[in-house]
Amino acid sequence: MAQKWNRPTGLATMWMCGALASFLLMGVGGRELAGVLTTFQILFFRSLIGLIVASVIVGRTGWKQLQTDQFGWHVLRNVAHYGGQYGWFYGLGFIPLAEVFAIEFTVPIWVALLAVFILGERLTRSRMAAIGLGFVGFLVILRPGLEVIHPAALAVLGAAIGYAIAHTLTKKLTATDSAWSVVFYMTMIQLPFGLIPSLWNWATPTAADWPWLILVGIAALTAHYCMSRALALADATVVVPMDFLRLPLVALVGAVFYDEPLDWLVLVGAALMLFGNWINIWWERK
């Protein structure tokens, strides 16, 4: 059993488990801050805290790992990712957690299409099964909220496209650059994107806000580090569909901590997502 998990797909799965946990914590932190700080401020502090932590770690492990010949791709990746982050945090303040994550989970579909053209990956039957079952699971879970169309839902859909571009370019970058290079430049490039617009409507964080800001900053850093490591080990069309599992997890968190409705359809959708990912991982490891 240990030998199986030493294979690239098995290791990529383990790294994605870390990314899932980090994204979940970031969602909770963002939800707590949504009514207190502006979206731009949340993004600014996310980048500031992440840059401080990343600088300390890279300073101890060696600055040479930041060397890159693809800085232009880093900039493009972070423009797309920042747009996605803005739409995502904006949506957290207006629609239920489960709905935000459900809409976001159109990302694997966009990634699958982009990976074919940008990365030259193949859409195998197992990958199409994971995407298809994940999408069906997403529809099953989202069904109770389909009758209500909130502008924030459109912002989250735009975020999904931005994330898909960012994930695809992350896979491209990890072919030559280290995972710490990806996350360090992410925090550095996105820092002014959040600072400049937040100055127009600045609200100083209180002592009660700082634990949530620190959680968001560190969780964002670990999420992208884990995803970068996973994408360095396996194709984007294998790694990204694993992210579907975030939806049933966050639906459970929303039900427990925010009294958001949870019914049996969430379990059905989660089962479909899990089955699709199991097929994909089993086939790729085979």
LUMTOR-10593 format. One record per residue: residue number from 0; x, y, z of N, C-alpha, C in turn. Coordinates in pm, whole numbers, plus 50000, padded with zeros to 5 digits. Layout:
<recs>
REC; pos; n.X; n.Y; n.Z; ca.X; ca.Y; ca.Z; c.X; c.Y; c.Z
REC; NUM; X; Y; Z; X; Y; Z; X; Y; Z
...
</recs>
This chain:
<recs>
REC; pos; n.X; n.Y; n.Z; ca.X; ca.Y; ca.Z; c.X; c.Y; c.Z
REC; 0; 50083; 49879; 50000; 50000; 50000; 50000; 50086; 50126; 50000
REC; 1; 50197; 50123; 50078; 50286; 50239; 50084; 50347; 50268; 49949
REC; 2; 50380; 50161; 49872; 50439; 50182; 49741; 50344; 50254; 49648
REC; 3; 50214; 50220; 49655; 50116; 50284; 49569; 50112; 50435; 49593
REC; 4; 50117; 50476; 49721; 50105; 50618; 49751; 50234; 50694; 49727
REC; 5; 50341; 50624; 49688; 50463; 50691; 49648; 50459; 50729; 49501
REC; 6; 50360; 50678; 49428; 50346; 50713; 49288; 50298; 50857; 49274
REC; 7; 50326; 50920; 49158; 50293; 51062; 49143; 50146; 51095; 49168
REC; 8; 50053; 51015; 49114; 49912; 51047; 49132; 49871; 51036; 49278
REC; 9; 49922; 50935; 49348; 49892; 50921; 49490; 49944; 51038; 49571
REC; 10; 50066; 51083; 49541; 50123; 51198; 49610; 50046; 51326; 49577
REC; 11; 50005; 51339; 49450; 49926; 51454; 49411; 49794; 51459; 49488
REC; 12; 49735; 51342; 49511; 49611; 51335; 49588; 49633; 51382; 49731
REC; 13; 49745; 51342; 49790; 49775; 51384; 49927; 49795; 51536; 49935
REC; 14; 49865; 51593; 49838; 49884; 51738; 49836; 49750; 51809; 49818
REC; 15; 49660; 51752; 49738; 49530; 51814; 49717; 49445; 51810; 49844
REC; 16; 49466; 51710; 49928; 49396; 51706; 50057; 49435; 51828; 50141
REC; 17; 49564; 51863; 50137; 49610; 51982; 50207; 49551; 52109; 50147
REC; 18; 49540; 52113; 50014; 49480; 52229; 49948; 49332; 52242; 49984
REC; 19; 49261; 52130; 49989; 49119; 52131; 50023; 49097; 52188; 50163
REC; 20; 49176; 52141; 50259; 49164; 52190; 50397; 49194; 52339; 50404
REC; 21; 49295; 52383; 50330; 49333; 52525; 50333; 49226; 52613; 50271
REC; 22; 49171; 52571; 50157; 49065; 52648; 50093; 48942; 52658; 50183
REC; 23; 48914; 52551; 50254; 48799; 52550; 50344; 48818; 52652; 50457
REC; 24; 48937; 52653; 50517; 48966; 52750; 50623; 48963; 52893; 50570
REC; 25; 49012; 52913; 50448; 49011; 53046; 50389; 48868; 53093; 50366
REC; 26; 48779; 53002; 50326; 48640; 53038; 50306; 48573; 53082; 50435
REC; 27; 48602; 53011; 50545; 48544; 53047; 50674; 48596; 53184; 50718
REC; 28; 48728; 53205; 50704; 48785; 53335; 50741; 48728; 53448; 50658
REC; 29; 48714; 53424; 50527; 48659; 53526; 50439; 48514; 53559; 50473
REC; 30; 48440; 53456; 50513; 48300; 53479; 50551; 48290; 53565; 50678
REC; 31; 48380; 53543; 50772; 48379; 53621; 50895; 48417; 53767; 50872
REC; 32; 48501; 53791; 50771; 48549; 53927; 50745; 48463; 54004; 50646
REC; 33; 48373; 53933; 50574; 48299; 53993; 50464; 48215; 54113; 50506
REC; 34; 48158; 54111; 50625; 48074; 54222; 50668; 48150; 54332; 50739
REC; 35; 48282; 54315; 50754; 48363; 54409; 50832; 48457; 54490; 50744
REC; 36; 48528; 54423; 50655; 48625; 54487; 50566; 48578; 54476; 50421
REC; 37; 48628; 54565; 50336; 48596; 54555; 50194; 48670; 54436; 50133
REC; 38; 48622; 54393; 50017; 48686; 54281; 49948; 48831; 54314; 49914
REC; 39; 48856; 54438; 49871; 48993; 54479; 49837; 49084; 54472; 49960
REC; 40; 49033; 54512; 50076; 49115; 54505; 50198; 49147; 54361; 50236
REC; 41; 49050; 54274; 50225; 49074; 54132; 50256; 49183; 54077; 50165
REC; 42; 49176; 54113; 50037; 49277; 54065; 49942; 49414; 54126; 49970
REC; 43; 49415; 54253; 50012; 49543; 54317; 50045; 49610; 54247; 50164
REC; 44; 49536; 54228; 50272; 49595; 54165; 50390; 49629; 54018; 50364
REC; 45; 49550; 53952; 50278; 49583; 53814; 50240; 49721; 53810; 50175
REC; 46; 49745; 53903; 50083; 49875; 53907; 50014; 49987; 53951; 50107
REC; 47; 49960; 54050; 50194; 50064; 54101; 50284; 50110; 53992; 50381
REC; 48; 50016; 53925; 50445; 50051; 53820; 50541; 50118; 53704; 50469
REC; 49; 50066; 53668; 50352; 50127; 53560; 50275; 50269; 53594; 50233
REC; 50; 50293; 53720; 50192; 50427; 53761; 50150; 50526; 53756; 50265
REC; 51; 50482; 53798; 50384; 50570; 53794; 50502; 50608; 53650; 50535
REC; 52; 50509; 53562; 50539; 50537; 53421; 50571; 50624; 53357; 50463
REC; 53; 50590; 53381; 50337; 50667; 53322; 50227; 50811; 53373; 50228
REC; 54; 50832; 53501; 50258; 50968; 53557; 50262; 51051; 53492; 50371
REC; 55; 50991; 53468; 50486; 51063; 53402; 50596; 51104; 53262; 50556
REC; 56; 51012; 53187; 50497; 51040; 53048; 50459; 51144; 53042; 50348
REC; 57; 51126; 53124; 50244; 51221; 53124; 50132; 51357; 53173; 50178
REC; 58; 51359; 53269; 50271; 51486; 53317; 50325; 51564; 53207; 50396
REC; 59; 51493; 53114; 50457; 51558; 53004; 50528; 51595; 52889; 50434
REC; 60; 51520; 52871; 50327; 51543; 52757; 50237; 51622; 52794; 50112
REC; 61; 51639; 52925; 50086; 51722; 52966; 49973; 51647; 53049; 49870
REC; 62; 51698; 53170; 49844; 51633; 53260; 49749; 51651; 53216; 49605
REC; 63; 51744; 53125; 49580; 51769; 53081; 49442; 51648; 53012; 49381
REC; 64; 51561; 52956; 49468; 51445; 52886; 49415; 51342; 52980; 49352
REC; 65; 51365; 53113; 49366; 51274; 53210; 49304; 51317; 53247; 49162
REC; 66; 51429; 53196; 49117; 51475; 53226; 48981; 51374; 53175; 48878
REC; 67; 51345; 53262; 48781; 51247; 53225; 48679; 51276; 53296; 48548
REC; 68; 51245; 53230; 48441; 51252; 53290; 48308; 51111; 53315; 48254
REC; 69; 51011; 53298; 48340; 50871; 53307; 48296; 50794; 53410; 48378
REC; 70; 50857; 53521; 48409; 50791; 53620; 48494; 50664; 53674; 48428
REC; 71; 50664; 53684; 48297; 50544; 53730; 48227; 50426; 53639; 48251
REC; 72; 50451; 53507; 48253; 50344; 53411; 48281; 50298; 53423; 48427
REC; 73; 50391; 53453; 48516; 50353; 53476; 48657; 50257; 53595; 48667
REC; 74; 50288; 53702; 48595; 50202; 53821; 48598; 50063; 53788; 48544
REC; 75; 50058; 53720; 48429; 49930; 53685; 48369; 49850; 53593; 48461
REC; 76; 49919; 53496; 48522; 49851; 53405; 48615; 49788; 53482; 48730
REC; 77; 49859; 53580; 48783; 49812; 53652; 48901; 49706; 53756; 48869
REC; 78; 49707; 53810; 48748; 49597; 53898; 48707; 49467; 53817; 48703
REC; 79; 49475; 53697; 48642; 49356; 53610; 48635; 49314; 53564; 48774
REC; 80; 49413; 53528; 48856; 49381; 53478; 48990; 49325; 53587; 49079
REC; 81; 49376; 53709; 49067; 49326; 53818; 49150; 49180; 53848; 49114
REC; 82; 49150; 53848; 48985; 49011; 53867; 48944; 48922; 53759; 49000
REC; 83; 48971; 53634; 49000; 48895; 53524; 49058; 48876; 53541; 49207
REC; 84; 48981; 53584; 49278; 48972; 53602; 49422; 48872; 53712; 49457
REC; 85; 48872; 53820; 49378; 48778; 53929; 49407; 48633; 53880; 49394
REC; 86; 48604; 53811; 49285; 48468; 53759; 49266; 48429; 53659; 49373
REC; 87; 48526; 53580; 49418; 48499; 53477; 49519; 48469; 53540; 49655
REC; 88; 48555; 53631; 49700; 48532; 53696; 49830; 48408; 53784; 49826
REC; 89; 48381; 53847; 49712; 48260; 53928; 49699; 48136; 53839; 49716
REC; 90; 48137; 53722; 49653; 48024; 53630; 49664; 48001; 53580; 49804
REC; 91; 48109; 53563; 49881; 48097; 53514; 50019; 48010; 53604; 50105
REC; 92; 48005; 53731; 50073; 47930; 53825; 50155; 47782; 53830; 50124
REC; 93; 47738; 53764; 50015; 47599; 53779; 49972; 47521; 53649; 49953
REC; 94; 47590; 53540; 49923; 47518; 53414; 49899; 47577; 53305; 49988
REC; 95; 47501; 53196; 50013; 47548; 53091; 50104; 47682; 53030; 50061
REC; 96; 47757; 52982; 50160; 47887; 52920; 50132; 47876; 52810; 50028
REC; 97; 47777; 52721; 50045; 47763; 52608; 49954; 47738; 52654; 49812
REC; 98; 47662; 52763; 49795; 47635; 52813; 49661; 47759; 52873; 49597
REC; 99; 47839; 52946; 49678; 47964; 53002; 49627; 48054; 52890; 49575
REC; 100; 48074; 52788; 49656; 48162; 52678; 49617; 48103; 52598; 49501
REC; 101; 47969; 52585; 49497; 47907; 52509; 49389; 47929; 52577; 49254
REC; 102; 47909; 52708; 49249; 47931; 52781; 49124; 48078; 52777; 49086
REC; 103; 48163; 52787; 49186; 48308; 52784; 49160; 48350; 52652; 49096
REC; 104; 48274; 52547; 49122; 48315; 52416; 49073; 48281; 52390; 48928
REC; 105; 48256; 52498; 48853; 48264; 52486; 48708; 48410; 52495; 48663
REC; 106; 48501; 52526; 48758; 48643; 52542; 48727; 48702; 52421; 48654
REC; 107; 48681; 52295; 48701; 48741; 52182; 48630; 48700; 52171; 48484
REC; 108; 48579; 52216; 48453; 48534; 52211; 48313; 48616; 52309; 48229
REC; 109; 48633; 52431; 48280; 48714; 52530; 48208; 48860; 52486; 48202
REC; 110; 48912; 52427; 48311; 49051; 52380; 48312; 49070; 52270; 48209
REC; 111; 48976; 52177; 48201; 48988; 52066; 48106; 48997; 52119; 47963
REC; 112; 48919; 52221; 47933; 48922; 52279; 47799; 49051; 52356; 47774
REC; 113; 49092; 52438; 47873; 49214; 52516; 47857; 49339; 52428; 47850
REC; 114; 49340; 52319; 47931; 49458; 52231; 47936; 49483; 52163; 47802
REC; 115; 49377; 52137; 47728; 49393; 52074; 47596; 49467; 52168; 47502
REC; 116; 49434; 52296; 47506; 49493; 52392; 47412; 49625; 52451; 47461
REC; 117; 49636; 52477; 47593; 49757; 52542; 47645; 49865; 52441; 47683
REC; 118; 49824; 52328; 47743; 49921; 52231; 47794; 49933; 52106; 47708
REC; 119; 49843; 52089; 47613; 49848; 51972; 47527; 49806; 51843; 47597
REC; 120; 49727; 51855; 47706; 49681; 51735; 47777; 49568; 51669; 47701
REC; 121; 49549; 51539; 47729; 49444; 51462; 47663; 49322; 51450; 47753
REC; 122; 49204; 51450; 47692; 49080; 51426; 47766; 49047; 51277; 47756
REC; 123; 49101; 51199; 47849; 49075; 51055; 47848; 48935; 51027; 47902
REC; 124; 48891; 50904; 47888; 48758; 50867; 47936; 48747; 50884; 48087
REC; 125; 48853; 50846; 48160; 48846; 50857; 48306; 48839; 51003; 48350
REC; 126; 48910; 51090; 48280; 48908; 51232; 48314; 48772; 51293; 48281
REC; 127; 48716; 51253; 48168; 48583; 51302; 48132; 48479; 51251; 48231
REC; 128; 48498; 51127; 48281; 48404; 51072; 48380; 48411; 51152; 48510
REC; 129; 48533; 51187; 48555; 48549; 51265; 48678; 48485; 51402; 48664
REC; 130; 48508; 51466; 48551; 48449; 51599; 48528; 48297; 51588; 48518
REC; 131; 48250; 51490; 48443; 48105; 51474; 48425; 48033; 51444; 48555
REC; 132; 48084; 51348; 48633; 48021; 51313; 48760; 48031; 51428; 48860
REC; 133; 48144; 51498; 48858; 48160; 51612; 48946; 48059; 51722; 48912
REC; 134; 48038; 51745; 48783; 47944; 51847; 48741; 47800; 51809; 48776
REC; 135; 47767; 51680; 48758; 47634; 51632; 48796; 47614; 51648; 48947
REC; 136; 47718; 51614; 49025; 47710; 51631; 49169; 47690; 51776; 49207
REC; 137; 47758; 51864; 49137; 47743; 52008; 49161; 47599; 52054; 49133
REC; 138; 47539; 52003; 49026; 47401; 52039; 48994; 47303; 51985; 49098
REC; 139; 47330; 51864; 49147; 47243; 51804; 49247; 47244; 51888; 49375
REC; 140; 47362; 51934; 49416; 47374; 52011; 49539; 47319; 52152; 49522
REC; 141; 47340; 52213; 49408; 47299; 52351; 49387; 47150; 52364; 49359
REC; 142; 47084; 52258; 49322; 46944; 52261; 49276; 46851; 52345; 49363
REC; 143; 46857; 52337; 49498; 46764; 52418; 49578; 46779; 52568; 49558
REC; 144; 46895; 52615; 49511; 46916; 52759; 49496; 46910; 52807; 49353
REC; 145; 46874; 52721; 49259; 46876; 52760; 49119; 46770; 52864; 49084
REC; 146; 46664; 52874; 49162; 46556; 52967; 49130; 46593; 53111; 49164
REC; 147; 46696; 53131; 49244; 46736; 53266; 49285; 46866; 53301; 49215
REC; 148; 46864; 53408; 49137; 46985; 53453; 49068; 47030; 53585; 49130
REC; 149; 47137; 53579; 49204; 47191; 53699; 49270; 47310; 53749; 49188
REC; 150; 47327; 53882; 49176; 47444; 53934; 49103; 47576; 53875; 49153
REC; 151; 47583; 53844; 49282; 47706; 53786; 49337; 47733; 53649; 49275
REC; 152; 47628; 53579; 49234; 47648; 53448; 49171; 47720; 53463; 49038
REC; 153; 47689; 53571; 48964; 47758; 53597; 48837; 47904; 53633; 48862
REC; 154; 47930; 53704; 48972; 48068; 53738; 49008; 48148; 53611; 49037
REC; 155; 48085; 53515; 49106; 48153; 53389; 49137; 48176; 53308; 49010
REC; 156; 48081; 53313; 48916; 48102; 53242; 48789; 48222; 53301; 48714
REC; 157; 48233; 53434; 48715; 48351; 53497; 48656; 48478; 53457; 48729
REC; 158; 48466; 53441; 48862; 48580; 53396; 48942; 48624; 53257; 48899
REC; 159; 48528; 53171; 48868; 48561; 53035; 48827; 48646; 53034; 48700
REC; 160; 48612; 53122; 48606; 48691; 53130; 48483; 48831; 53183; 48512
REC; 161; 48839; 53283; 48601; 48971; 53335; 48640; 49056; 53229; 48707
REC; 162; 48996; 53150; 48796; 49067; 53042; 48862; 49115; 52937; 48762
REC; 163; 49032; 52907; 48663; 49069; 52806; 48564; 49194; 52848; 48487
REC; 164; 49198; 52976; 48449; 49317; 53028; 48380; 49438; 53018; 48472
REC; 165; 49420; 53057; 48599; 49531; 53055; 48694; 49581; 52912; 48717
REC; 166; 49490; 52814; 48733; 49531; 52676; 48756; 49608; 52620; 48635
REC; 167; 49559; 52653; 48516; 49625; 52603; 48395; 49765; 52662; 48382
REC; 168; 49781; 52790; 48412; 49912; 52852; 48405; 50003; 52805; 48519
REC; 169; 49943; 52767; 48634; 50023; 52710; 48742; 50088; 52580; 48697
REC; 170; 50011; 52499; 48627; 50066; 52373; 48573; 50180; 52403; 48476
REC; 171; 50164; 52504; 48394; 50269; 52541; 48298; 50394; 52588; 48371
REC; 172; 50376; 52669; 48477; 50489; 52725; 48549; 50564; 52620; 48631
REC; 173; 50492; 52523; 48689; 50557; 52424; 48773; 50644; 52326; 48693
REC; 174; 50636; 52335; 48562; 50726; 52252; 48480; 50870; 52300; 48491
REC; 175; 50889; 52429; 48525; 51024; 52484; 48533; 51052; 52556; 48665
REC; 176; 50948; 52608; 48729; 50964; 52687; 48851; 50921; 52608; 48974
REC; 177; 50978; 52644; 49090; 50944; 52576; 49215; 50806; 52620; 49265
REC; 178; 50749; 52540; 49355; 50619; 52575; 49413; 50628; 52705; 49493
REC; 179; 50741; 52725; 49563; 50757; 52848; 49640; 50771; 52969; 49549
REC; 180; 50824; 52949; 49430; 50831; 53057; 49332; 50690; 53102; 49293
REC; 181; 50601; 53005; 49272; 50463; 53036; 49233; 50393; 53116; 49343
REC; 182; 50402; 53069; 49468; 50328; 53136; 49575; 50393; 53268; 49617
REC; 183; 50526; 53278; 49608; 50592; 53404; 49644; 50554; 53514; 49547
REC; 184; 50562; 53485; 49416; 50527; 53587; 49317; 50377; 53617; 49321
REC; 185; 50296; 53520; 49362; 50153; 53544; 49377; 50128; 53654; 49480
REC; 186; 50190; 53641; 49597; 50168; 53740; 49702; 50231; 53875; 49667
REC; 187; 50347; 53872; 49602; 50416; 53996; 49569; 50341; 54075; 49461
REC; 188; 50298; 54006; 49356; 50232; 54074; 49244; 50094; 54124; 49284
REC; 189; 50022; 54046; 49365; 49885; 54083; 49399; 49876; 54185; 49513
REC; 190; 49985; 54210; 49583; 49983; 54304; 49695; 49936; 54443; 49653
REC; 191; 49994; 54507; 49550; 49945; 54640; 49511; 49806; 54637; 49451
REC; 192; 49766; 54524; 49391; 49631; 54513; 49336; 49526; 54533; 49445
REC; 193; 49556; 54485; 49567; 49462; 54500; 49676; 49479; 54631; 49751
REC; 194; 49604; 54680; 49763; 49631; 54799; 49842; 49572; 54925; 49780
REC; 195; 49600; 54949; 49653; 49562; 55076; 49590; 49410; 55101; 49595
REC; 196; 49326; 55007; 49550; 49181; 55036; 49557; 49126; 55038; 49699
REC; 197; 49190; 54967; 49792; 49139; 54964; 49929; 49158; 55098; 50001
REC; 198; 49253; 55181; 49953; 49278; 55310; 50017; 49161; 55407; 50002
REC; 199; 49076; 55384; 49902; 48963; 55474; 49878; 48856; 55459; 49985
REC; 200; 48848; 55343; 50047; 48745; 55319; 50148; 48804; 55236; 50262
REC; 201; 48908; 55292; 50324; 48987; 55217; 50422; 48914; 55206; 50555
REC; 202; 48916; 55087; 50612; 48864; 55062; 50748; 48971; 54985; 50823
REC; 203; 49020; 55043; 50932; 49128; 54979; 51008; 49077; 54853; 51078
REC; 204; 49144; 54739; 51057; 49100; 54615; 51123; 49109; 54627; 51275
REC; 205; 49013; 54568; 51343; 49015; 54565; 51489; 49093; 54444; 51538
REC; 206; 49113; 54437; 51669; 49185; 54322; 51727; 49111; 54191; 51697
REC; 207; 48978; 54198; 51690; 48900; 54076; 51662; 48913; 54032; 51517
REC; 208; 48951; 54124; 51427; 48964; 54090; 51285; 49096; 54020; 51254
REC; 209; 49200; 54047; 51331; 49333; 54000; 51295; 49347; 53847; 51294
REC; 210; 49288; 53773; 51389; 49299; 53627; 51379; 49241; 53573; 51247
REC; 211; 49130; 53632; 51201; 49072; 53587; 51075; 49158; 53628; 50956
REC; 212; 49217; 53748; 50962; 49306; 53791; 50854; 49429; 53701; 50845
REC; 213; 49486; 53668; 50960; 49603; 53578; 50962; 49565; 53440; 50909
REC; 214; 49446; 53391; 50947; 49399; 53262; 50896; 49386; 53265; 50744
REC; 215; 49324; 53371; 50691; 49308; 53382; 50546; 49443; 53387; 50476
REC; 216; 49535; 53469; 50529; 49666; 53483; 50466; 49746; 53354; 50463
REC; 217; 49750; 53283; 50575; 49826; 53158; 50582; 49757; 53047; 50502
REC; 218; 49624; 53040; 50513; 49550; 52936; 50440; 49564; 52955; 50289
REC; 219; 49561; 53080; 50243; 49579; 53106; 50099; 49717; 53060; 50054
REC; 220; 49817; 53086; 50137; 49954; 53047; 50103; 49967; 52895; 50095
REC; 221; 49919; 52825; 50198; 49932; 52679; 50200; 49847; 52614; 50092
REC; 222; 49730; 52674; 50061; 49644; 52618; 49957; 49714; 52618; 49822
REC; 223; 49776; 52729; 49788; 49841; 52739; 49658; 49974; 52664; 49654
REC; 224; 50040; 52653; 49767; 50161; 52571; 49770; 50125; 52424; 49747
REC; 225; 50023; 52376; 49819; 49981; 52237; 49803; 49933; 52208; 49661
REC; 226; 49856; 52302; 49604; 49807; 52280; 49468; 49921; 52283; 49368
REC; 227; 50019; 52371; 49389; 50134; 52376; 49299; 50211; 52244; 49303
REC; 228; 50228; 52188; 49424; 50297; 52060; 49435; 50217; 51949; 49366
REC; 229; 50085; 51953; 49381; 50001; 51851; 49317; 50008; 51862; 49166
REC; 230; 50003; 51985; 49114; 50007; 52005; 48969; 50143; 51971; 48909
REC; 231; 50248; 51978; 48991; 50381; 51938; 48944; 50392; 51786; 48930
REC; 232; 50304; 51713; 48997; 50310; 51566; 48999; 50213; 51500; 48901
REC; 233; 50102; 51567; 48869; 50001; 51506; 48784; 49938; 51610; 48694
REC; 234; 49869; 51565; 48588; 49807; 51655; 48493; 49698; 51738; 48559
REC; 235; 49675; 51856; 48504; 49571; 51945; 48558; 49434; 51880; 48554
REC; 236; 49408; 51801; 48450; 49277; 51737; 48438; 49261; 51620; 48535
REC; 237; 49369; 51583; 48605; 49360; 51484; 48713; 49345; 51554; 48847
REC; 238; 49423; 51661; 48867; 49429; 51728; 48998; 49305; 51812; 49025
REC; 239; 49266; 51895; 48929; 49160; 51994; 48955; 49025; 51930; 48987
REC; 240; 48982; 51821; 48920; 48854; 51761; 48959; 48847; 51715; 49105
REC; 241; 48963; 51689; 49169; 48963; 51653; 49311; 48905; 51765; 49396
REC; 242; 48913; 51887; 49341; 48867; 52004; 49415; 48715; 52004; 49433
REC; 243; 48644; 51919; 49356; 48499; 51909; 49371; 48461; 51872; 49515
REC; 244; 48550; 51799; 49584; 48518; 51752; 49719; 48505; 51867; 49820
REC; 245; 48552; 51985; 49780; 48539; 52100; 49868; 48392; 52136; 49892
REC; 246; 48309; 52112; 49792; 48170; 52155; 49801; 48092; 52086; 49914
REC; 247; 48089; 51954; 49921; 48016; 51894; 50033; 48076; 51929; 50169
REC; 248; 48208; 51949; 50175; 48271; 51985; 50301; 48227; 52123; 50347
REC; 249; 48226; 52219; 50254; 48188; 52355; 50293; 48039; 52365; 50319
REC; 250; 47959; 52282; 50251; 47816; 52280; 50280; 47792; 52235; 50424
REC; 251; 47871; 52139; 50469; 47860; 52092; 50607; 47900; 52202; 50705
REC; 252; 48008; 52274; 50675; 48052; 52384; 50760; 47945; 52493; 50766
REC; 253; 47886; 52525; 50651; 47781; 52626; 50647; 47661; 52587; 50731
REC; 254; 47628; 52458; 50730; 47513; 52410; 50808; 47542; 52415; 50957
REC; 255; 47663; 52378; 50997; 47697; 52369; 51139; 47721; 52506; 51201
REC; 256; 47794; 52593; 51132; 47837; 52719; 51192; 47752; 52840; 51152
REC; 257; 47682; 52831; 51037; 47607; 52948; 50990; 47458; 52918; 50968
REC; 258; 47412; 52804; 51015; 47271; 52767; 51005; 47218; 52770; 50862
REC; 259; 47305; 52741; 50765; 47261; 52733; 50626; 47200; 52595; 50601
REC; 260; 47092; 52588; 50525; 47022; 52460; 50508; 47109; 52352; 50445
REC; 261; 47094; 52231; 50495; 47167; 52115; 50443; 47070; 51998; 50433
REC; 262; 47057; 51939; 50314; 46967; 51825; 50301; 47040; 51707; 50238
REC; 263; 46965; 51601; 50214; 47025; 51476; 50167; 47086; 51489; 50028
REC; 264; 47045; 51591; 49950; 47101; 51609; 49816; 47251; 51639; 49821
REC; 265; 47295; 51702; 49930; 47438; 51728; 49946; 47515; 51596; 49954
REC; 266; 47459; 51498; 50026; 47524; 51368; 50039; 47527; 51296; 49904
REC; 267; 47417; 51307; 49828; 47412; 51243; 49696; 47516; 51307; 49604
REC; 268; 47520; 51440; 49603; 47618; 51509; 49519; 47760; 51477; 49559
REC; 269; 47785; 51470; 49690; 47919; 51436; 49738; 47959; 51296; 49694
REC; 270; 47864; 51202; 49699; 47893; 51064; 49658; 47929; 51058; 49510
REC; 271; 47859; 51134; 49426; 47890; 51137; 49283; 48030; 51194; 49258
REC; 272; 48063; 51301; 49329; 48196; 51361; 49315; 48306; 51264; 49358
REC; 273; 48283; 51199; 49471; 48382; 51105; 49523; 48403; 50989; 49428
REC; 274; 48294; 50938; 49372; 48304; 50825; 49279; 48379; 50866; 49152
REC; 275; 48349; 50984; 49100; 48419; 51031; 48981; 48568; 51047; 49004
REC; 276; 48606; 51100; 49119; 48747; 51115; 49151; 48814; 50981; 49172
REC; 277; 48744; 50887; 49234; 48802; 50754; 49255; 48832; 50687; 49122
REC; 278; 48739; 50697; 49026; 48761; 50640; 48893; 48885; 50701; 48828
REC; 279; 48893; 50833; 48834; 49003; 50904; 48769; 49138; 50868; 48831
REC; 280; 49146; 50872; 48965; 49272; 50843; 49033; 49313; 50698; 49012
REC; 281; 49215; 50607; 49024; 49246; 50465; 49005; 49300; 50439; 48864
REC; 282; 49237; 50497; 48764; 49279; 50474; 48626; 49416; 50535; 48597
REC; 283; 49440; 50658; 48649; 49570; 50722; 48624; 49683; 50645; 48692
REC; 284; 49659; 50595; 48812; 49762; 50517; 48882; 49785; 50384; 48813
REC; 285; 49679; 50328; 48756; 49694; 50202; 48683; 49780; 50220; 48560
</recs>
